[in-house]
Amino acid sequence: LAGESYIVHLANFLRISVSNQNKKIAMLTEEIDFLHDYLEMQKIRFGQAIQFEIIVPESSLYQYYLPTFSLQLLSENAIKHNELTNESPLRIRISSEGNRITVLNSVRKKQHPEVSTGLGLANLSERYQLLSGNAIEIKQTEDEFSVTLTLLTNENINN
């Protein structure tokens, strides 16, 4: 059953990846759907070692935009840089309030970190700056890491 579920999420994930690969921005609902498929695949892969919640008001889904694949990239970074165990699961929370969305994750640095170029976050920051004229907001404490973006509307997208 997990295998079947994984394949369904993977098929959705790949379909969206291919159809959106040349788009600079995506509607928030598309980003959330893409993120959900990605996180469900990770849940099948890691079980209880990963926990996530997505709290976005329905009214925002068709009103706002984000750089394509931005929420997935931020979640992937959380998985890449932190230990995931059943005893101390990685918690990822995606929430929006007003016109801002935050991806927050618990921090438990890997003992043997993967080599990271840091390009994923830098690339997102640059793409976001070009599209919106704004910077992304990064906060880090000992226990949590978060990235907040102001959601884009049609009017404030620099094509």
Stockholm file with secondary structure:
# STOCKHOLM 1.0

chainA/1-159         LAGESYIVHLANFLRISVSNQNKKIAMLTEEIDFLHDYLEMQKIRFGQAIQFEIIVPESSLYQYYLPTFSLQLLSENAIKHNELTNESPLRIRISSEGNRITVLNSVRKKQHPEVSTGLGLANLSERYQLLSGNAIEIKQTEDEFSVTLTLLTNENINN
#=GR chainA/1-159 SS CHHHHHHHHHHHHHHHHHHHTTCSEEEHHHHHHHHHHHHHHHHHHHGGGEEEEEECCHHHHTTCEEETTHHHHHHHHHHHHBCCCSSSCEEEEEEEETTEEEEEEECCBCSSCCCCCSHHHHHHHHHHHHHHSCCCEEEECSSEEEEEEECBCGGGCCC
#=GC SS_cons         CHHHHHHHHHHHHHHHHHHHTTCSEEEHHHHHHHHHHHHHHHHHHHGGGEEEEEECCHHHHTTCEEETTHHHHHHHHHHHHBCCCSSSCEEEEEEEETTEEEEEEECCBCSSCCCCCSHHHHHHHHHHHHHHSCCCEEEECSSEEEEEEECBCGGGCCC
//
